[in-house]
Amino acid sequence: MNIHGLIFAGTSTEQRGQMCTFLSEILGLEKMDVPDVEADLFRLPDGATFAVASPGGMGPTERSIGFLVDDFDGAVVELRSAGFEVDEPVNHVGERYVHFLAPDNQLYELVERSPG
């Protein structure tokens, strides 16, 4: 598996509104308009995405980290072959991603971005 970097981070919080205000007004991050996502998404200057969800909005976790991979299908097979439970891939707005629980019992993602 070839990881190119961190491309996604997400948090869930009871203070979702305050967190979104902080991200946009204090940190100056641009809020993205992405339909059908149960989170507020913010684009970072390097192209990564930061998500803020309500508790339970990202499943059974308080945070999520996404790794950018070059061979998405191969990486999914590699994780499954190593015995990790991996969700079914999701196609959404220029990317494919899949969730899995790592040995720390935290949620992570593998992400493939479409060219352009």
KOLVEXDREN-128545 format. One record per residue (C-alpha): residue number from 1; z, x, y. Coordinates in nm, 2 decimals. Each point is the difference from the previous one (the first is absolute). Layout:
   n     pz     px     py
 NUM      Z      X      Y
...
REM end
This chain:
   n     pz     px     py
   1   0.00   0.00   0.00
   2  -0.09   0.13   0.34
   3   0.22  -0.12   0.29
   4  -0.15   0.05   0.35
   5   0.31  -0.11   0.20
   6   0.22  -0.28   0.09
   7  -0.20  -0.30   0.13
   8   0.24  -0.29   0.00
   9   0.37  -0.05   0.06
  10   0.18  -0.34   0.01
  11   0.34  -0.14   0.06
  12   0.16  -0.34  -0.04
  13   0.27  -0.10   0.24
  14   0.19  -0.30   0.13
  15  -0.08   0.14   0.35
  16  -0.38  -0.03  -0.05
  17  -0.06  -0.13   0.36
  18   0.21   0.27   0.16
  19  -0.17   0.27  -0.22
  20  -0.35  -0.12   0.10
  21   0.10   0.01   0.37
  22   0.14   0.35  -0.04
  23  -0.32   0.12  -0.18
  24  -0.24  -0.15   0.26
  25   0.20   0.03   0.33
  26   0.20   0.32  -0.06
  27  -0.21   0.20  -0.24
  28  -0.33  -0.14   0.13
  29  -0.15  -0.08  -0.33
  30  -0.29  -0.24  -0.02
  31   0.06  -0.32  -0.19
  32  -0.28  -0.08  -0.24
  33  -0.14  -0.35  -0.05
  34  -0.02  -0.02  -0.38
  35  -0.02  -0.35  -0.16
  36   0.19  -0.11  -0.31
  37   0.26   0.28   0.00
  38   0.37  -0.09   0.01
  39   0.08   0.29   0.24
  40  -0.07   0.12   0.35
  41  -0.23   0.31  -0.03
  42  -0.02   0.28   0.25
  43  -0.27   0.27   0.00
  44   0.11   0.36   0.06
  45  -0.22   0.26   0.17
  46  -0.07   0.18  -0.32
  47  -0.13  -0.32  -0.16
  48   0.31  -0.08  -0.20
  49   0.16  -0.34   0.00
  50   0.36  -0.10   0.05
  51   0.11  -0.35  -0.11
  52   0.30  -0.21   0.10
  53   0.08  -0.29  -0.23
  54   0.28  -0.25  -0.04
  55   0.25   0.06  -0.29
  56  -0.18  -0.07  -0.32
  57  -0.34   0.02   0.17
  58  -0.09   0.32  -0.18
  59   0.15  -0.11  -0.33
  60   0.33   0.14  -0.14
  61   0.02   0.29   0.24
  62   0.11   0.09   0.36
  63  -0.28   0.25   0.05
  64  -0.33   0.12  -0.14
  65  -0.20   0.32   0.02
  66  -0.37   0.03  -0.06
  67  -0.19   0.31  -0.12
  68  -0.37   0.04   0.08
  69  -0.20   0.09  -0.31
  70  -0.36   0.11  -0.06
  71  -0.04  -0.15  -0.35
  72   0.18  -0.33   0.02
  73  -0.10  -0.13  -0.35
  74   0.08   0.34  -0.16
  75   0.34   0.01   0.17
  76   0.09  -0.35  -0.12
  77  -0.10   0.10  -0.36
  78   0.21   0.32   0.04
  79   0.31  -0.19   0.11
  80  -0.03  -0.26  -0.28
  81  -0.06   0.27  -0.26
  82   0.32   0.17   0.12
  83   0.19  -0.33  -0.07
  84   0.03  -0.14   0.35
  85  -0.04  -0.37   0.06
  86  -0.28  -0.04   0.25
  87  -0.10  -0.33   0.16
  88  -0.36  -0.12   0.00
  89  -0.20   0.15   0.29
  90  -0.04  -0.20   0.32
  91  -0.32   0.02   0.22
  92   0.08  -0.07   0.36
  93  -0.17   0.08   0.33
  94  -0.17   0.33  -0.08
  95   0.24   0.13  -0.26
  96   0.12  -0.04  -0.35
  97   0.37   0.06  -0.09
  98   0.23  -0.04  -0.29
  99   0.38  -0.01  -0.02
 100   0.23   0.18  -0.25
 101   0.36   0.09  -0.04
 102   0.07   0.37  -0.02
 103   0.30   0.16  -0.18
 104   0.22  -0.06   0.31
 105  -0.06  -0.38  -0.06
 106  -0.17  -0.02   0.34
 107  -0.34  -0.16   0.08
 108  -0.29   0.23   0.06
 109  -0.37  -0.06   0.04
 110  -0.33   0.18  -0.08
 111  -0.25  -0.08   0.27
 112  -0.38   0.05   0.02
 113  -0.16  -0.05   0.33
 114  -0.37  -0.11   0.02
 115  -0.22   0.23   0.19
 116  -0.03  -0.08   0.37
REM end
